[in-house]
């Protein structure tokens, strides 16, 4: 009788731990998903140039940045406002317009 009782306790404890883990993972997933919405940074595009270099289009606080990234360095290539009309079509960045003057 005592052996049956210890087996039932063991299975019950295992079941309670499994339920607690499932609830914890579900809660963590919901909290992590909602915490991203407050970040002011959005990656709107990415192009790999080779295995180690890429161009990234980033929006931060109504500005767009074209960033070149390698394992050793990160450079801002161009910057322009993100709230211009027709923002899907990328217009000339500030660095290009400064060079014309």
C-alpha positions in Angstrom: 0.0 0.0 0.0 2.8 2.4 0.8 4.5 1.7 -2.5 1.3 2.6 -4.4 1.0 5.8 -2.5 4.6 6.9 -3.2 4.1 6.1 -6.9 0.9 8.2 -7.0 2.6 11.1 -5.2 5.5 10.9 -7.7 3.3 11.0 -10.8 1.2 13.8 -9.3 4.3 15.9 -8.5 5.6 15.3 -12.0 2.2 16.4 -13.5 2.2 19.6 -11.4 5.7 20.5 -12.4 4.8 19.9 -16.1 1.8 22.2 -15.8 3.8 24.9 -14.0 6.4 24.8 -16.8 3.8 25.0 -19.5 2.2 28.0 -17.8 5.6 29.7 -17.3 6.5 29.2 -21.0 3.2 30.6 -22.2 3.5 33.6 -19.9 7.0 34.3 -21.0 6.1 34.1 -24.6 3.3 36.6 -24.2 5.5 39.0 -22.2 8.3 38.9 -24.7 6.0 39.4 -27.6 4.5 42.5 -26.1 7.8 44.0 -25.0 9.0 44.5 -28.5 6.3 47.0 -29.4 7.9 49.8 -27.3 11.2 49.7 -29.1 11.7 52.7 -31.4 14.0 50.7 -33.7 12.7 48.8 -36.8 14.8 47.0 -39.4 12.9 47.5 -42.6 15.3 45.9 -45.0 18.5 43.9 -45.2 20.8 42.9 -48.1 23.8 40.6 -47.7 26.7 41.6 -49.9 28.8 38.6 -49.0 29.3 36.2 -46.1 30.4 38.8 -43.7 29.0 42.2 -45.0 25.5 43.5 -45.3 23.5 46.6 -45.8 20.7 47.3 -43.3 17.9 49.8 -43.6 16.8 50.9 -40.1 14.1 53.3 -38.9 14.5 55.2 -35.6 12.3 58.0 -34.4 11.0 59.0 -37.9 14.4 58.8 -39.6 15.9 56.1 -41.9 19.5 55.0 -41.8 21.3 52.9 -44.3 24.0 51.1 -42.3 26.9 49.0 -43.6 27.8 46.2 -41.2 30.8 43.9 -41.2 32.2 41.8 -38.3 34.7 44.5 -37.5 32.8 47.7 -38.2 29.4 49.4 -38.5 29.1 52.6 -40.6 26.2 54.9 -41.3 26.1 55.3 -45.1 23.1 57.6 -45.4 20.3 59.2 -43.4 16.9 60.7 -44.4 13.5 61.3 -42.8 11.1 58.4 -42.8 7.9 60.4 -42.8 8.3 61.7 -46.4 5.3 61.1 -48.7 5.6 57.9 -50.6 7.9 56.5 -48.0 7.9 53.1 -49.8 10.0 54.6 -52.6 13.4 55.6 -51.1 14.4 59.1 -52.1 17.8 60.6 -52.2 19.4 60.4 -48.7 21.0 63.5 -47.0 24.5 62.3 -47.8 23.7 62.3 -51.5 22.1 65.7 -51.5 25.0 67.2 -49.5 27.5 66.0 -52.1 25.6 67.9 -54.9 26.0 71.3 -53.2 
